[in-house]
Amino acid sequence: MSDKMLWVEKYRPKKINDCVLPESLKNTFREIVDTGELPNLLLSGSAGCGKTTVAKALCSELGLDHILINGSEDGNIDTLRNKIRHYASTVSFSSQGKVVILDEADYLNPQSTQPALRGFIEEFSGNCRFILTCNFKNRIIEPLHSRCSVIPFTISRSDKPKLAASFFNKVQNILANENITYEKAVLAQVVSKHFPDFRRVLNELQRYSISGSIDSGLLSNLEEVSLTSLASAIKDKKFTEMRKWVTQNLDNDPSTIFRKIYDSLYDLIESSSIPQAVVCISEYQYKSAFVADQEINMVACLTELMVECEWK
């Protein structure tokens, strides 16, 4: 590789026209750019589908300064208050205005932090706009919905082939620019597996391109790496990282995930904890057949394994 910069940042589109989006969504954001007026926005959609990229591109095209705050990492109400107040209370002399991009806003506490955020939006409305991104808009309180233009990043069935092909072409150009050889069939499998999580695709490809090529031998390691990162999060009792892993892997069938964990128990868990782990996995796998929310069910299972089992 030519350098160690993350590809997701190095090749992040700077303009709306360069983003991989359905045409209807592009038109919505083009209209904002054309009017020159940025409203408060709530962008919702699955992980890696381009919400943060669009937020940054809007700021770039409108000549607005911005600060990026991650709700899952800086979600403490005091930290959030200090960062927003310090940034939003000052006047920008180098741009047309200021924007707070709050990533993963659905990680913020709906009882305390989200109501406080509503107050910040009102307090600094004179010189600052807010763009919130989230995976699940139903986890954002209604008062924030009412203060933002809500734009869901939905991809219709008819749009999927066109977007996947567009991103496949972009990825080919990136690999060529990085002097990485690749097998088209393997590349297509990676894109297909994680679509529409474009960030995940680029991260996986950069990880496996360290040898200078993307081939079928490397593709077989994808699942092992994902499970290893999960085990590390559970062992270190990092709930947020574990939950992120779940949201990133829900494109897989839940039964497949349960089976992967079950097959790896002897490598991941102390032998004395295995019987309890088997019972736990069995119970939650059964529940997965009829629960309304697969993410909650999976997180509940992994939380129980985190608390009750001894990990290697």
C-alpha positions as CSV (number, residue, x, y, z in Angstrom):
1,M,0.0,0.0,0.0
2,S,1.2,3.5,-0.7
3,D,0.6,4.7,2.8
4,K,-1.1,3.8,6.1
5,M,-4.0,6.3,5.9
6,L,-7.3,4.6,6.3
7,W,-9.0,4.2,2.9
8,V,-12.4,5.2,4.3
9,E,-10.9,8.6,5.0
10,K,-8.5,8.8,2.1
11,Y,-11.2,8.0,-0.5
12,R,-14.1,9.7,1.3
13,P,-16.2,11.6,-1.3
14,K,-16.0,15.4,-0.9
15,K,-19.1,16.2,-3.0
16,I,-22.6,14.8,-3.0
17,N,-22.4,13.8,-6.7
18,D,-19.5,11.5,-5.8
19,C,-21.4,9.7,-3.0
20,V,-22.8,6.2,-3.7
21,L,-26.5,6.9,-3.1
22,P,-29.9,6.3,-4.8
23,E,-30.6,9.1,-7.2
24,S,-33.6,10.3,-5.1
25,L,-31.4,10.8,-2.1
26,K,-28.8,12.6,-4.1
27,N,-31.4,15.0,-5.4
28,T,-32.6,15.7,-1.8
29,F,-29.0,16.7,-0.8
30,R,-28.4,18.6,-4.1
31,E,-31.4,20.7,-3.4
32,I,-29.9,21.6,0.0
33,V,-26.6,22.6,-1.6
34,D,-28.4,24.6,-4.4
35,T,-30.4,26.6,-1.8
36,G,-27.3,27.3,0.3
37,E,-29.4,26.8,3.4
38,L,-28.6,23.8,5.7
39,P,-31.4,22.8,8.1
40,N,-30.9,20.6,11.1
41,L,-30.8,17.1,9.8
42,L,-31.4,13.6,11.2
43,L,-29.9,11.0,8.9
44,S,-30.9,7.4,9.6
45,G,-29.8,4.2,8.1
46,S,-27.7,1.1,8.5
47,A,-24.0,1.2,9.4
48,G,-21.6,2.3,6.7
49,C,-24.2,3.4,4.2
50,G,-22.8,7.0,3.8
51,K,-24.5,9.1,6.5
52,T,-21.4,10.7,7.9
53,T,-19.9,11.1,4.4
54,V,-22.9,13.0,3.2
55,A,-22.8,15.2,6.4
56,K,-19.2,16.1,5.7
57,A,-19.8,16.6,2.0
58,L,-22.7,19.0,2.7
59,C,-20.4,21.1,5.0
60,S,-17.7,21.1,2.4
61,E,-19.9,22.2,-0.5
62,L,-21.7,24.8,1.6
63,G,-18.4,26.2,3.0
64,L,-19.3,25.4,6.6
65,D,-16.9,24.6,9.5
66,H,-17.8,21.4,11.3
67,I,-16.9,19.4,14.4
68,L,-17.5,15.6,14.5
69,I,-18.6,14.1,17.8
70,N,-19.2,10.3,18.2
71,G,-22.2,9.6,20.4
72,S,-21.0,6.1,21.4
73,E,-17.6,7.4,22.6
74,D,-18.4,10.9,23.9
75,G,-22.0,10.2,25.0
76,N,-21.5,11.4,28.6
77,I,-23.7,14.4,29.1
78,D,-21.0,16.6,30.6
79,T,-18.5,15.7,27.8
80,L,-21.1,16.4,25.2
81,R,-22.2,19.7,26.8
82,N,-18.6,20.9,27.1
83,K,-17.6,20.0,23.5
84,I,-20.8,21.5,21.9
85,R,-20.9,24.6,24.1
86,H,-17.2,25.4,23.4
87,Y,-17.6,24.9,19.7
88,A,-21.0,26.3,19.1
89,S,-20.8,29.4,21.3
90,T,-18.0,31.0,19.2
91,V,-18.4,32.7,15.9
92,S,-16.7,31.4,12.8
93,F,-14.8,34.0,10.8
94,S,-13.4,31.6,8.2
95,S,-16.6,30.1,6.8
96,Q,-20.3,30.6,6.2
97,G,-21.3,29.0,9.5
98,K,-20.8,26.1,11.9
99,V,-22.1,22.6,12.1
100,V,-22.1,20.0,14.8
101,I,-22.1,16.5,13.3
102,L,-23.2,14.1,16.0
103,D,-22.5,10.5,14.9
104,E,-24.4,7.5,16.3
105,A,-26.8,9.8,18.2
106,D,-29.0,6.8,18.9
107,Y,-26.3,5.7,21.5
108,L,-27.1,8.8,23.6
109,N,-29.2,8.3,26.7
110,P,-32.9,9.1,25.7
111,Q,-33.7,10.1,29.3
112,S,-30.9,12.6,29.9
113,T,-28.5,13.3,27.1
114,Q,-31.0,13.5,24.2
115,P,-33.2,16.0,26.0
116,A,-30.1,18.1,26.8
117,L,-29.2,18.0,23.1
118,R,-32.6,19.4,22.2
119,G,-31.7,22.4,24.5
120,F,-28.4,22.8,22.7
121,I,-30.0,22.9,19.3
122,E,-32.4,25.6,20.5
123,E,-29.7,27.6,22.3
124,F,-27.2,27.8,19.5
125,S,-29.7,28.0,16.6
126,G,-28.4,31.5,15.7
127,N,-25.0,30.4,14.4
128,C,-24.9,26.7,14.4
129,R,-26.7,23.7,12.7
130,F,-26.8,20.1,13.8
131,I,-26.6,17.0,11.8
132,L,-27.4,13.8,13.7
133,T,-26.8,10.3,12.3
134,C,-28.2,7.1,13.7
135,N,-28.8,3.5,12.7
136,F,-32.2,3.4,14.3
137,K,-34.3,6.5,14.2
138,N,-36.9,5.1,16.6
139,R,-34.2,5.4,19.3
140,I,-34.2,9.1,18.9
141,I,-36.7,11.0,21.0
142,E,-39.6,12.8,19.3
143,P,-38.5,16.3,20.3
144,L,-35.3,15.8,18.3
145,H,-37.3,14.5,15.3
146,S,-39.4,17.6,15.3
147,R,-36.4,19.9,15.3
148,C,-34.7,18.2,12.4
149,S,-35.5,17.2,8.8
150,V,-35.5,13.4,9.0
151,I,-33.9,11.7,6.0
152,P,-33.8,7.9,5.9
153,F,-31.1,6.2,3.9
154,T,-33.2,3.5,2.3
155,I,-32.3,1.5,-0.7
156,S,-35.0,0.0,-2.8
157,R,-34.7,-3.4,-4.4
158,S,-34.5,-1.8,-7.8
159,D,-31.6,0.5,-6.6
160,K,-29.5,-2.3,-5.1
161,P,-27.9,-3.7,-8.3
162,K,-27.0,-0.2,-9.6
163,L,-25.5,0.9,-6.3
164,A,-23.5,-2.3,-5.8
165,A,-22.1,-2.0,-9.3
166,S,-21.2,1.6,-8.8
167,F,-19.4,0.8,-5.6
168,F,-17.7,-2.2,-7.1
169,N,-16.2,0.1,-9.8
170,K,-15.0,2.6,-7.1
171,V,-13.3,-0.2,-5.2
172,Q,-11.6,-1.4,-8.3
173,N,-10.2,2.1,-8.9
174,I,-9.0,2.3,-5.2
175,L,-7.2,-1.0,-5.5
176,A,-5.6,0.0,-8.8
177,N,-4.5,3.3,-7.2
178,E,-3.0,1.4,-4.2
179,N,-1.2,-1.1,-6.5
180,I,-3.2,-4.0,-5.1
181,T,-3.8,-7.0,-7.4
182,Y,-7.2,-8.7,-7.0
183,E,-9.4,-11.4,-8.2
184,K,-12.7,-10.0,-9.4
185,A,-14.7,-12.9,-8.1
186,V,-13.3,-12.4,-4.6
187,L,-13.9,-8.7,-4.7
188,A,-17.4,-9.2,-5.8
189,Q,-18.0,-11.6,-2.8
190,V,-16.7,-9.0,-0.3
191,V,-18.9,-6.3,-1.7
192,S,-21.9,-8.6,-1.9
193,K,-21.4,-9.9,1.7
194,H,-21.3,-6.5,3.3
195,F,-23.4,-4.3,1.0
196,P,-24.6,-1.6,1.7
197,D,-21.9,-1.2,4.4
198,F,-19.4,0.5,2.2
199,R,-17.1,1.4,5.2
200,R,-16.9,-2.2,6.2
201,V,-16.0,-3.2,2.6
202,L,-13.1,-0.8,2.5
203,N,-11.9,-1.7,6.0
204,E,-11.9,-5.4,5.2
205,L,-10.1,-4.9,1.8
206,Q,-7.5,-2.7,3.4
207,R,-6.9,-5.2,6.1
208,Y,-6.4,-8.1,3.6
209,S,-4.4,-6.0,1.1
210,I,-1.4,-5.9,3.3
211,S,0.1,-8.8,1.3
212,G,-0.4,-6.8,-1.9
213,S,-3.2,-8.9,-3.3
214,I,-6.9,-9.8,-2.7
215,D,-7.4,-13.4,-3.4
216,S,-9.5,-16.4,-2.4
217,G,-7.0,-17.5,0.3
218,L,-7.6,-14.3,2.2
219,L,-11.3,-14.3,1.9
220,S,-11.6,-17.4,4.0
221,N,-10.2,-15.5,7.0
222,L,-13.1,-13.0,7.1
223,E,-15.3,-14.9,9.6
224,E,-12.4,-15.8,11.9
225,V,-11.3,-12.2,12.3
226,S,-14.8,-11.0,13.0
227,L,-15.3,-13.6,15.7
228,T,-11.9,-12.8,17.2
229,S,-12.8,-9.1,17.6
230,L,-16.1,-10.1,19.3
231,A,-14.3,-12.4,21.7
232,S,-11.8,-9.6,22.6
233,A,-14.7,-7.2,23.3
234,I,-16.5,-9.7,25.5
235,K,-13.4,-10.7,27.4
236,D,-12.6,-7.0,28.1
237,K,-16.2,-6.4,29.0
238,K,-16.5,-3.6,26.4
239,F,-20.3,-3.6,25.9
240,T,-20.3,-0.8,23.3
241,E,-17.7,-2.6,21.1
242,M,-19.7,-5.9,21.4
243,R,-22.9,-4.1,20.5
244,K,-21.2,-2.6,17.5
245,W,-20.0,-6.0,16.4
246,V,-23.6,-7.2,16.5
247,T,-25.0,-4.3,14.4
248,Q,-22.2,-4.9,11.8
249,N,-22.9,-8.6,11.5
250,L,-26.7,-8.7,11.5
251,D,-26.6,-9.2,7.8
252,N,-25.7,-12.8,8.6
253,D,-28.4,-15.2,9.7
254,P,-28.6,-15.3,13.5
255,S,-28.5,-19.1,13.5
256,T,-25.2,-18.9,11.6
257,I,-23.7,-16.5,14.2
258,F,-24.9,-18.7,17.1
259,R,-23.3,-21.7,15.4
260,K,-20.0,-19.9,14.9
261,I,-19.8,-19.0,18.6
262,Y,-20.8,-22.6,19.6
263,D,-18.2,-24.1,17.4
264,S,-15.5,-21.9,18.8
265,L,-16.4,-22.3,22.5
266,Y,-13.3,-24.5,23.4
267,D,-11.0,-21.9,21.9
268,L,-12.7,-18.9,23.6
269,I,-14.1,-20.0,26.9
270,E,-12.6,-21.8,29.9
271,S,-13.8,-25.4,30.0
272,S,-15.6,-24.9,33.3
273,S,-17.9,-22.3,31.6
274,I,-18.7,-24.3,28.5
275,P,-21.8,-26.1,29.8
276,Q,-23.4,-22.8,30.9
277,A,-22.4,-21.2,27.6
278,V,-24.1,-24.0,25.6
279,V,-27.3,-23.7,27.5
280,C,-27.3,-19.9,27.0
281,I,-26.6,-20.1,23.3
282,S,-29.4,-22.8,22.9
283,E,-31.9,-20.6,24.7
284,Y,-31.3,-17.5,22.7
285,Q,-31.0,-19.4,19.4
286,Y,-34.5,-20.8,20.1
287,K,-35.8,-17.3,20.8
288,S,-34.3,-15.9,17.6
289,A,-37.0,-17.8,15.7
290,F,-39.8,-15.5,16.9
291,V,-38.3,-12.4,18.5
292,A,-39.2,-9.0,17.0
293,D,-35.7,-7.5,17.3
294,Q,-32.8,-9.8,16.4
295,E,-30.2,-7.2,17.6
296,I,-31.7,-7.1,21.1
297,N,-31.8,-10.9,21.3
298,M,-28.2,-11.3,20.2
299,V,-26.9,-8.5,22.5
300,A,-28.8,-10.1,25.4
301,C,-27.2,-13.5,24.7
302,L,-23.7,-12.0,24.4
303,T,-24.2,-9.9,27.5
304,E,-25.1,-13.1,29.5
305,L,-22.0,-14.8,28.1
306,M,-19.9,-11.8,29.1
307,V,-21.2,-11.7,32.6
308,E,-21.6,-15.4,33.4
309,C,-18.7,-17.1,31.6
310,E,-14.9,-17.0,32.1
311,W,-13.2,-16.1,28.8
312,K,-9.7,-17.1,27.9
